[in-house]
Amino acid sequence: RFHEEAQAVAMLSHPNIVSVYDVSKGDDLDYIVMELIDGISLKQYMEKKGVLNWKETLHFAMQIAKGLEHAHSRGIIHRDIKPHNVMVLKNGSVKVMDFGIARVMNKSNTLTKEALGSVHYISPEQAKGGHTDNRSDIYSLAVVMYEMMTGRPPYDGESPVAVAIQHINGGARLPSELVTGIPLGLEQITMHAMNCNVEARYSSATEMLRDMEEFRKNPS
């Protein structure tokens, strides 16, 4: 996994992805040298603020999507997008980090049956141990957006398996049913990206960004 991460992040260079300066191998130690980030994780930020307003949700989500767009263009799927892996800097910009279980596309290494990724943010296809592609990251980003807007993830349960089954079955409540004042357009973007049927989601981060940009220009 370490070498996968090293290989993955060394290929990336984007303002919304944590920079890697060096990957090195000692006699008994392998290490990655990354930029030092002055900030906190999006998870910590959300714990401090509770529910984020829709403008802030959109601001963060677009930056994460831009980072994903870059990674996907290099053939890399993150596969563990969650608020804990997004850093919020003091200037309000965000950076995606921890490509620890990223998969380089078109490589022969197939996904093991263990469902990688954190269960509250996991895509249904990951939960089933099936094929993952860039749309799996889009799903996880939508779950993060849902949590930013409502203060809670779309699915919860007594055990990881219970949560995974809900992701597979779908049917999350609409964010607007939990919190008032969420614009319809942003809700539609979120729920479209979070469709449990992979074919019904956005096909790419670029396509999702296009809708976000349209919504940003005209929230009504």
N, C-alpha and C positions, 0 to 999 in steps of 0.2 A: 504494500500500500504506500509505503514511504516513497519508493522509487516511482510509483505511478503518479503520486502527487508532484514529486520533483519534476518529472517529465511534463506533466500537465501545466504547472504554473510557469515553468521556464519558457513556454511558448506564448505566454500572455503578456500584453502590455496595454493597460487601459486605465484611465483615471478612476474608474469604479471597481477596480480589482486591486487587491493588495499586491504591491510590487515584490518580486523576488530578485535579490541581487546575486545570490550565489547558491549553488548546490554542491556540497562537498562530501568527501568520503575519507574518514580517518581510518586508523588501524581497527578500532573497535567502535567507531561512532560515525553515523551518517547524520548530516545536518543541513538544514535550509536556512539561509540568511534572508530575512524579510525586512521590509521597511518598518520603522517604529511608528505606530499609530497613536496619535494623541486624541483619544476619544473613548467611547464606551460601546458595548454591543447594542444592537437594536433591541434585543430582549431587555437589557437593563434600562434602556430609554423608555420602553413601553411600560415596564414595571413602575418607573417613576411617574410617568404621565397618565397612565391608564388608557382610556380611549383616545386615539389621535383624531384630529379633525380631518375631513376629507382632503383638504389642500395639502396637508403634511403627508398623508397617506400616498397621495398621487406623486408628490415631490420625491419621496423615498422610493416608491415602486418604479418610477421611470428610470431612476439611476440604477437600481438593481437590474432592471430589464436591459439597460444599455450594456452593463457588465456581462450579462448572459449572452446578449447578441454577439458580443466580441468573442466570448469563449466558444460559442456554438460555431461561429465562422471559422474558428481554428480546429473544429472537430472535437471539442471537449464539452462533455455534459458534467455538470457539477454533482448532481444526484443527492445533495444534502442541503438544499436551500432552506434555511430556517433563521429566525431572528438572532439566534446565537452566533451565526456565521456571517452576520452583516455588521460592520463597524460604522458608527455614526461619529463623524469628526466634529470638532468645535464649530467649524464654518457651515455645518448643515449638509455637507456632502457625505455620501456613504460609499463604502468599499466592501465588496464581497471577499470573503477569505475562506480558508480551510477547504482546499480542494482534495481533502484526504481520501474521499471515495469517488473522486471524479473518474470518469471512464473516457479514454481516448477512443473516439468512434473509429470504426473500420479496422479495429485490432481484433485479433483472434480470441482475446480473453473474454469469455462469456460471463455473464453475471451469475454468481453463485446463488443457490436457492435461498440463502439467508436474505431477508429483506433488508437491504442497507438503507440508511437514512433514518431520520427520527420520526417516530410513528405518527405524531400529530400533523406532520407536514408531508408525509410520504404519498407519492402518487399511487393510484390503484394498481397500476401495472407493476410497480416496485413491490407493493404489498403482496402481490401474487407471485413474486419472483420471476416475472416475465420480462419481456424486452423493454428496455428503456431508451428513450431518445430525447431530443431537446424539448419535446412537449411535456416530459416528466418534470423538468425544471420550471416550465411555465405553470404547471399545476401547483407546484410547491410555492411559487411566488404568489399565486392567487390566494393560497391558504394564509400566507403572511399578510397579504392585503386585508383579507377578511378579519384577521386578528387585530390588525392596526385599527380598523374601523369600528369593531365591536368590543374589543377588549378581551375576546376569548376565541379559541380556535373553533372551527366549524364542527368538529367531532371530538367527543371525549368519552371515556369509559373506564371501567374498573381495571382493565388490563390492556397491554399493548395489542393483543389479538382482537379484543373487542373494538378498539379504535380502528385497527386495520380493516376489519370487516365493514365498518361504516364507510370508510373511504371507497371500498370496492362497490358497495351498494348505492352510494350517493344519497341525495335527498336532504342536504343541509338546509337549514332555515335561511331565508333571505336576510342579509345584514340589516335591511330596513325594518324588519320585524323586531329586531333586537335594539336598534338605536334609531332615533328619529333624526331627520336632516341629512341622510346620506343621499346624494344625487342619484337619480335613476341610471344615468349613463355610466357612472363609476361602478355601480352595483352590477350592471349588465356586463361590463368588461370583466369584472372579478368572477362572476358566475360562469361566463363563457370560458374563461381560462381554467376554471375549476371543474369543468364537466368531467364526470367519472368515465365517460367514453372518450378515449384518446383521439378518435377520429373527429369528434365534435368540438375539440378545443381549437385555439389558435394554432396554426401550423408552424409559426415561428415567433421569436421575440420581436422581430421586425414588424410583423403584422400586428402584434399586440401594442407595440409602441405607436404605430400609426393611429390606432383607435384612441390611445391615451392622449396623444397630441391633439387630435380632433376634439376630444372632450375638454382638454385644458383650454383650448381656444374658445370653446363655447360650451360651458358646463350645463346649459339648459337643453 
